Amino acid sequence: MHPGHARTALVTWLRARSQGGEIVMRIEDIDRPRVVAGSADAILRDHEWLGLDWDEGPVFQSSRDEAYERALAQLEAAGMVYPCTCSRKEIAAIASAPHGDEGVRYPGTCRDGATKPDKPPALRFRFEDPSPGFEDVLCGCYPEGRTGGDFVLRRADGIWAYQLAVVVDDAEANITEVIRGEDLLSSTPRQIALYRALGHRVPDFAHVGLVVDQGGERLATRHQAPSIESLRASGQSAEQVIGQLASSLGLSPTSAPIRAEELVSRFDFTDISRSAFTWG
């Protein structure tokens, strides 16, 4: 967990506590080959140290294969899924438009039948244009038609895609608000399409501005971003870290140490800074 994660977690916690809501702790570990042993425990420890508790969970996505299978079967029965044997290289070579976190828009090569029937296929969702627009609590109007292209629900190696897993999990937990980093804003139309296709209520969304490094790049663990654990080991208190995060969000005039619970009574979404914040 790095300061970017902690900043979004603080907003989530303050929103829920100020509204009498509940927080579901979910560990998104569906990409099993990339899971680092002990990382889930470390994330939970960091939340506890910062004073950001939760009401349900933790729920591990790695234990929810059956729920995802049921959702996939429902979509398949409705004719919304098809097998795709295109490689990333092939898609990049023939795609013509940017497409969110997948980098390119899938051109529909396998819509009428897999081009390599002997190859294990990924499973794609038929994502019809225009893609859904929505009103983000923090970022405002996200217009329809801004993203598009059929997207993967399950990879060829059997690993579930983020898009399907989070929709199924949110629906089952009766999530009413999703609060997350702005880097996931472009994924939202795809998830809205899945909520609707599965007959679920679409929650409200609030995308929080990112924390970036001195070079303007989004903080990421793979880029050696400072961890909450390292800040603790350096002698910083939880109150000092919360104070820095609160100041970066515009919730406190200074970065003086403060406990998260002291911010609850004066928290309001309209006070949050929407700008990216430079850490360090």
C-alpha angles and dihedrals in degrees: 000000000000131000092273091058091044093050092055091043089054092053090048092049094047093047093051096043093046091051099041089248132142131245123221114207109214126181108209100209102142093123091073099178090060097047113115114219111252095013095115092053090048091052091051091048091051092052091049092048091052091049094247103137128177138216105216132032150321088236114190116211089206088071096051104074093123093057091051091047090054092050092048091050090052091052092045091052089054092052093246098122133067136173118256126193098180117127123226089249092054093048092049091050096055103028117105107191139051114258119192120258094348089066097226139042114253108238097210097252095156098037093109096038139329111280092215106038093178093059123086105257135222114224118238133196118232099240107190122204136275094054115218120275121213143179112250115208092226106020099042126218118009104191125226119256094034095118133022148151131108110286135205121265097176126014124232089255090058097255115139119241121242092239095062098037097054093046093051092045094047092049094049092049092047092237111188099181131032114200117186145133123302091243087077095053093102091053093061099082089056092051092047088054089053094048089054095044090052093046096247131141112257111236125220117264132217118182115198123213115260131252111234136188127244090277093055094253120137111260110256133171091229089059092055096258112178111266127223086238091057091049089053091048091051090061101261116142125229088246091056092052092046089049092054092047093047091051091049089054094050091247095117129035091223137025092243115146114276138161118245092237090060089064097053099085093054100037119125130161090227090064095059118110109236094201126102113259126220114225121205 
